[in-house]
């Protein structure tokens, strides 16, 4: 068994229902894997998945989207550190 999870996984669950043989590196499945990658990226773009946005930018995006959808947060500003004084 592998110590870490592989970057990509692809299984033929009809012949390998326990997902023991990862086909992601198999050249016979390269076209299928590419099709699935493209479908994933298309879905991420359509749904606004923040997985496409690196680190801090993802958090900033979430706060912006939340504010647009529900207005400014009430109470403590989540961007302010604990113990930091309110600006006024």
DSSP file (Angstrom, degrees, kcal/mol; ACC not computed):
  #  RESIDUE AA STRUCTURE BP1 BP2  ACC     N-H-->O    O-->H-N    N-H-->O    O-->H-N    TCO  KAPPA ALPHA  PHI   PSI    X-CA   Y-CA   Z-CA
    1    1 A X              0   0    0      0, 0.0     2,-0.1     0, 0.0     3,-0.0   0.000 360.0 360.0 360.0 142.7    0.0    0.0    0.0
    2    2 A X        -     0   0    0      1,-0.1     3,-0.0     2,-0.0     4,-0.0  -0.435 360.0-141.5 -74.2 146.1    1.2    3.5   -0.8
    3    3 A X  S    S+     0   0    0     -2,-0.1     2,-0.3     1,-0.1    -1,-0.1   0.843  86.4  33.4 -75.8 -34.5    2.2    5.8    2.0
    4    4 A X  S    S-     0   0    0     -3,-0.0     2,-0.2     0, 0.0    -1,-0.1  -0.877  92.3-102.7-121.6 155.7    0.7    8.9    0.4
    5    5 A X        -     0   0    0     -2,-0.3     4,-0.0     1,-0.1    -2,-0.0  -0.551  43.4-113.1 -73.7 135.5   -2.3    9.4   -1.8
    6    6 A X        -     0   0    0     -2,-0.2    -1,-0.1     1,-0.1     3,-0.1  -0.287  21.2-115.7 -67.3 156.7   -1.4    9.8   -5.5
    7    7 A X  S    S+     0   0    0      1,-0.1     2,-0.4     0, 0.0    -1,-0.1   0.902  99.7  19.1 -59.3 -43.3   -2.0   13.1   -7.2
    8    8 A X        -     0   0    0      2,-0.0     2,-0.4    14,-0.0    16,-0.2  -0.959  68.5-165.8-129.2 148.9   -4.6   11.5   -9.5
    9    9 A X        +     0   0    0     -2,-0.4     2,-0.3    15,-0.1    13,-0.1  -0.996   8.3 174.7-134.6 140.8   -6.5    8.3   -9.3
   10   10 A X        +     0   0    0     -2,-0.4    13,-3.7     2,-0.0     2,-0.4  -0.960   9.0 177.9-146.0 124.7   -8.5    6.5  -12.0
   11   11 A X        -     0   0    0     -2,-0.3     2,-1.0    11,-0.2    11,-0.1  -0.952  32.7-136.7-130.2 147.4  -10.1    3.1  -11.5
   12   12 A X    >>  -     0   0    0     -2,-0.4     4,-2.3     9,-0.3     3,-0.8  -0.850  25.4-172.1 -97.0  94.3  -12.2    0.8  -13.6
   13   13 A X  T 34 S+     0   0    0     -2,-1.0    -1,-0.1     1,-0.2     4,-0.1   0.615  75.9  66.2 -71.5 -11.4  -14.7   -0.1  -10.9
   14   14 A X  T 34 S+     0   0    0      2,-0.2     3,-0.3     1,-0.1    -1,-0.2   0.887 119.5  21.3 -73.1 -38.2  -16.3   -2.8  -13.0
   15   15 A X  T <4 S+     0   0    0     -3,-0.8    -2,-0.2     1,-0.2    -1,-0.1   0.598 137.0  36.7-102.4 -13.8  -13.2   -4.9  -13.0
   16   16 A X    ><  +     0   0    0     -4,-2.3     3,-2.1     1,-0.1    -1,-0.2  -0.544  63.9 164.6-135.6  67.0  -11.6   -3.4   -9.9
   17   17 A X  T 3  S+     0   0    0      1,-0.3    -4,-0.1    -3,-0.3    -1,-0.1   0.707  77.7  54.3 -63.5 -19.6  -14.4   -2.7   -7.4
   18   18 A X  T 3  S-     0   0    0     -3,-0.1    -1,-0.3     3,-0.0    -5,-0.1   0.346 107.2-126.6 -95.5   6.9  -12.0   -2.3   -4.5
   19   19 A X    <   +     0   0    0     -3,-2.1     3,-0.1    -7,-0.1    -2,-0.1   0.924  60.9 142.2  49.8  57.6   -9.9    0.3   -6.4
   20   20 A X        +     0   0    0      1,-0.2     2,-0.6    -4,-0.1    -1,-0.1   0.674  56.0  59.4 -97.2 -22.8   -6.6   -1.5   -5.9
   21   21 A X  S    S-     0   0    0     -5,-0.1     2,-0.4    -9,-0.1    -9,-0.3  -0.873  73.3-151.5-118.8 100.1   -5.1   -0.7   -9.4
   22   22 A X        -     0   0    0     -2,-0.6     3,-0.3     1,-0.1   -11,-0.2  -0.555  10.4-173.1 -72.1 122.3   -4.7    3.0  -10.2
   23   23 A X    >   +     0   0    0    -13,-3.7     3,-1.6    -2,-0.4     6,-0.3   0.355  55.9 104.3 -97.2   3.4   -4.9    3.4  -14.0
   24   24 A X  T 3  S+     0   0    0    -14,-0.3    -1,-0.2     1,-0.3   -15,-0.1   0.822  86.0  42.0 -59.2 -33.4   -4.0    7.2  -14.0
   25   25 A X  T 3  S+     0   0    0     -3,-0.3     2,-0.5   -15,-0.1    -1,-0.3   0.460  88.2 110.3 -92.2  -1.1   -0.4    6.5  -15.2
   26   26 A X    X   -     0   0    0     -3,-1.6     3,-2.2     1,-0.2     4,-0.3  -0.640  64.3-145.5 -78.7 119.9   -1.5    3.8  -17.8
   27   27 A X  G >  S+     0   0    0     -2,-0.5     3,-1.2     1,-0.3     4,-0.4   0.779  96.7  66.8 -56.5 -28.0   -1.0    5.2  -21.3
   28   28 A X  G 3  S+     0   0    0      1,-0.2    -1,-0.3     2,-0.1     4,-0.2   0.720 106.8  41.2 -65.3 -19.1   -4.1    3.3  -22.5
   29   29 A X  G <> S+     0   0    0     -3,-2.2     4,-2.6    -6,-0.3    -1,-0.2   0.286  82.9 104.8-110.4   8.1   -6.2    5.6  -20.3
   30   30 A X  H <> S+     0   0    0     -3,-1.2     4,-2.3    -4,-0.3     5,-0.2   0.896  81.6  47.7 -59.2 -44.2   -4.5    8.9  -21.0
   31   31 A X  H  > S+     0   0    0     -4,-0.4     4,-2.2     2,-0.2    -1,-0.2   0.909 113.1  48.4 -65.6 -41.5   -7.2   10.2  -23.3
   32   32 A X  H  > S+     0   0    0      2,-0.2     4,-2.1     1,-0.2    -2,-0.2   0.911 111.5  50.1 -63.8 -42.8  -10.0    9.3  -20.8
   33   33 A X  H  X S+     0   0    0     -4,-2.6     4,-2.4     1,-0.2    -2,-0.2   0.900 109.9  50.6 -63.3 -41.3   -8.0   10.9  -18.0
   34   34 A X  H  X S+     0   0    0     -4,-2.3     4,-2.4     2,-0.2    -1,-0.2   0.903 109.4  51.1 -63.3 -41.6   -7.6   14.1  -20.0
   35   35 A X  H  X S+     0   0    0     -4,-2.2     4,-2.1     1,-0.2    -1,-0.2   0.901 111.3  48.0 -60.9 -41.7  -11.3   14.2  -20.8
   36   36 A X  H  X S+     0   0    0     -4,-2.1     4,-2.1     2,-0.2    -2,-0.2   0.874 109.7  52.2 -69.7 -37.3  -12.1   13.9  -17.1
   37   37 A X  H  X S+     0   0    0     -4,-2.4     4,-2.4     2,-0.2    -2,-0.2   0.937 110.7  48.4 -60.8 -46.8   -9.6   16.6  -16.2
   38   38 A X  H  X S+     0   0    0     -4,-2.4     4,-2.5     1,-0.2    -2,-0.2   0.906 110.7  50.7 -61.0 -42.5  -11.2   19.0  -18.7
   39   39 A X  H  X S+     0   0    0     -4,-2.1     4,-2.2     2,-0.2    -1,-0.2   0.884 110.0  50.9 -63.3 -38.4  -14.7   18.1  -17.3
   40   40 A X  H  X S+     0   0    0     -4,-2.1     4,-2.6     2,-0.2    -2,-0.2   0.934 111.0  46.7 -64.9 -46.7  -13.5   18.9  -13.8
   41   41 A X  H  X S+     0   0    0     -4,-2.4     4,-2.4     2,-0.2     5,-0.2   0.915 111.6  51.8 -63.0 -42.8  -12.0   22.2  -14.7
   42   42 A X  H  X S+     0   0    0     -4,-2.5     4,-2.5     1,-0.2    -1,-0.2   0.923 111.7  46.9 -57.9 -44.9  -15.2   23.2  -16.6
   43   43 A X  H  X S+     0   0    0     -4,-2.2     4,-2.4     2,-0.2     6,-0.3   0.905 110.5  52.6 -64.1 -41.9  -17.3   22.3  -13.6
   44   44 A X  H  X>S+     0   0    0     -4,-2.6     5,-2.2     1,-0.2     4,-0.8   0.899 112.1  45.4 -62.0 -41.1  -15.0   24.2  -11.2
   45   45 A X  H ><5S+     0   0    0     -4,-2.4     3,-0.6     3,-0.2    -2,-0.2   0.930 113.4  49.7 -67.2 -46.0  -15.3   27.3  -13.4
   46   46 A X  H 3<5S+     0   0    0     -4,-2.5    -2,-0.2     1,-0.2    -1,-0.2   0.870 117.8  39.2 -61.1 -38.0  -19.1   27.0  -13.7
   47   47 A X  H 3<5S-     0   0    0     -4,-2.4    -1,-0.2    -5,-0.2    -2,-0.2   0.495 108.7-118.3 -94.5  -3.4  -19.7   26.6  -10.0
   48   48 A X  T <<5 -     0   0    0     -4,-0.8    -3,-0.2    -3,-0.6     2,-0.2   0.813  42.1-174.4  71.8  29.3  -17.1   29.1   -8.9
   49   49 A X    > < -     0   0    0     -5,-2.2     3,-1.2    -6,-0.3    -1,-0.2  -0.396  21.6-146.5 -61.0 125.5  -15.1   26.5   -7.0
   50   50 A X  G >  S+     0   0    0      1,-0.3     3,-1.8    -2,-0.2    -1,-0.2   0.475  81.4  93.9 -77.0  -0.2  -12.3   28.2   -5.1
   51   51 A X  G 3  S+     0   0    0      1,-0.3    -1,-0.3    -7,-0.1    -2,-0.1   0.713  81.6  57.9 -61.8 -19.3  -10.0   25.3   -5.7
   52   52 A X  G <  S+     0   0    0     -3,-1.2     2,-0.5    -8,-0.1    -1,-0.3   0.587  94.0  79.2 -83.9 -11.0   -8.7   27.1   -8.8
   53   53 A X  S <  S-     0   0    0     -3,-1.8     5,-0.1    -4,-0.1     2,-0.1  -0.860  84.4-122.7-103.4 126.3   -7.7   30.2   -6.6
   54   54 A X    >>  -     0   0    0     -2,-0.5     3,-1.0     3,-0.1     4,-1.0  -0.372  46.9 -65.1 -70.8 146.7   -4.4   30.0   -4.7
   55   55 A X  H >> S+     0   0    0      1,-0.2     3,-1.2     2,-0.2     4,-1.2   0.325 120.1  16.8  24.9-114.3   -4.2   30.4   -0.9
   56   56 A X  H 3> S+     0   0    0      1,-0.3     4,-2.5     2,-0.2    -1,-0.2   0.808 120.9  63.0 -60.4 -32.8   -5.1   33.8    0.5
   57   57 A X  H <> S+     0   0    0     -3,-1.0     4,-2.3     1,-0.2    -1,-0.3   0.854  99.7  55.2 -62.0 -32.9   -6.9   34.8   -2.7
   58   58 A X  H <X S+     0   0    0     -3,-1.2     4,-2.4    -4,-1.0    -1,-0.2   0.922 108.3  47.2 -65.2 -44.3   -9.4   32.0   -2.1
   59   59 A X  H  X S+     0   0    0     -4,-1.2     4,-2.3     2,-0.2    -2,-0.2   0.921 112.5  49.6 -62.7 -43.7  -10.2   33.3    1.4
   60   60 A X  H  X S+     0   0    0     -4,-2.5     4,-2.3     1,-0.2    -1,-0.2   0.904 110.3  51.2 -61.4 -41.3  -10.6   36.8    0.0
   61   61 A X  H  X S+     0   0    0     -4,-2.3     4,-2.8     2,-0.2    -2,-0.2   0.914 108.9  50.8 -61.7 -44.4  -12.8   35.5   -2.7
   62   62 A X  H  X S+     0   0    0     -4,-2.4     4,-2.6     2,-0.2    -2,-0.2   0.919 110.9  48.0 -61.4 -44.5  -15.0   33.7   -0.2
   63   63 A X  H  X S+     0   0    0     -4,-2.3     4,-2.3     2,-0.2    -1,-0.2   0.914 113.2  48.5 -63.1 -42.7  -15.5   36.8    1.9
   64   64 A X  H  X S+     0   0    0     -4,-2.3     4,-2.4     2,-0.2    -2,-0.2   0.929 113.2  46.7 -63.3 -45.6  -16.3   38.9   -1.1
   65   65 A X  H  X S+     0   0    0     -4,-2.8     4,-2.2     2,-0.2    -2,-0.2   0.902 112.5  50.3 -63.9 -41.2  -18.9   36.3   -2.4
   66   66 A X  H  X S+     0   0    0     -4,-2.6     4,-2.7    -5,-0.2     5,-0.3   0.910 111.3  48.8 -63.1 -42.4  -20.4   36.0    1.1
   67   67 A X  H  X S+     0   0    0     -4,-2.3     4,-2.3     1,-0.2    -2,-0.2   0.904 111.2  49.6 -65.6 -41.6  -20.7   39.8    1.4
   68   68 A X  H  < S+     0   0    0     -4,-2.4    -1,-0.2     1,-0.2    -2,-0.2   0.898 117.1  41.5 -62.5 -40.2  -22.3   40.1   -2.1
   69   69 A X  H  < S+     0   0    0     -4,-2.2    -2,-0.2    -5,-0.2    -1,-0.2   0.866 134.8  13.3 -77.0 -37.2  -24.8   37.4   -1.3
   70   70 A X  H  < S-     0   0    0     -4,-2.7    -3,-0.2     1,-0.3    -2,-0.2   0.367 101.8-114.0-126.2   3.7  -25.8   38.3    2.3
   71   71 A X     <  -     0   0    0     -4,-2.3    -1,-0.3    -5,-0.3    -2,-0.1  -0.166  63.8 -24.6  82.5 175.0  -24.4   41.8    2.9
   72   72 A X  S    S-     0   0    0      1,-0.1     2,-0.1    -4,-0.1     5,-0.0  -0.236  77.5 -99.8 -60.8 146.9  -21.7   42.7    5.4
   73   73 A X        -     0   0    0      1,-0.1     2,-0.3     2,-0.0    -1,-0.1  -0.370  34.3-129.1 -65.3 143.4  -21.1   40.4    8.3
   74   74 A X  S    S+     0   0    0     -3,-0.1     2,-0.3    -2,-0.1    -1,-0.1  -0.705  71.5   6.2 -91.8 147.6  -22.7   41.4   11.6
   75   75 A X  S    S+     0   0    0     -2,-0.3     2,-0.1     2,-0.0    -2,-0.0  -0.585 116.7  20.0  85.4-145.7  -20.6   41.4   14.7
   76   76 A X  S    S-     0   0    0     -2,-0.3     2,-0.5     1,-0.1    -2,-0.0  -0.354  77.5-119.8 -67.6 135.1  -16.9   40.8   14.6
   77   77 A X    >   -     0   0    0      1,-0.2     3,-1.8    -2,-0.1    -1,-0.1  -0.640  17.0-146.1 -72.5 119.2  -15.1   41.3   11.3
   78   78 A X  T 3  S+     0   0    0     -2,-0.5    -1,-0.2     1,-0.3    -2,-0.1   0.685  97.0  60.5 -65.2 -16.2  -13.5   37.9   10.4
   79   79 A X  T 3  S+     0   0    0      2,-0.1     2,-0.3   -16,-0.0    -1,-0.3   0.633  88.3  88.7 -83.8 -13.6  -10.6   39.6    8.8
   80   80 A X  S <  S-     0   0    0     -3,-1.8     3,-0.1     1,-0.1     2,-0.1  -0.677  82.6-118.8 -88.1 136.7   -9.6   41.4   12.0
   81   81 A X    >   -     0   0    0     -2,-0.3     3,-2.1     1,-0.1    -4,-0.1  -0.376  39.2 -87.5 -72.6 151.8   -7.3   39.5   14.4
   82   82 A X  T 3  S+     0   0    0      1,-0.3    -1,-0.1    -2,-0.1     3,-0.1  -0.354 115.4  16.6 -58.5 131.8   -8.4   38.6   17.9
   83   83 A X  T 3  S+     0   0    0      1,-0.3     2,-0.3    -3,-0.1    -1,-0.3   0.301  90.5 133.5  87.1  -9.1   -7.7   41.5   20.3
   84   84 A X    <   -     0   0    0     -3,-2.1    -1,-0.3     1,-0.1    -4,-0.0  -0.570  60.7-112.1 -76.3 136.5   -7.3   44.0   17.5
   85   85 A X        -     0   0    0     -2,-0.3     2,-0.1     1,-0.1    -1,-0.1  -0.321  30.4-103.7 -69.8 148.6   -9.2   47.3   18.2
   86   86 A X        -     0   0    0      1,-0.1     2,-0.4    -6,-0.0    -1,-0.1  -0.436  32.0-130.2 -65.6 142.4  -12.2   48.3   16.1
   87   87 A X              0   0    0      1,-0.1    -1,-0.1    -2,-0.1     0, 0.0  -0.771 360.0 360.0 -92.1 141.5  -11.4   51.1   13.6
   88   88 A X              0   0    0     -2,-0.4    -1,-0.1     0, 0.0    -2,-0.0   0.468 360.0 360.0-151.1 360.0  -13.8   53.9   13.7
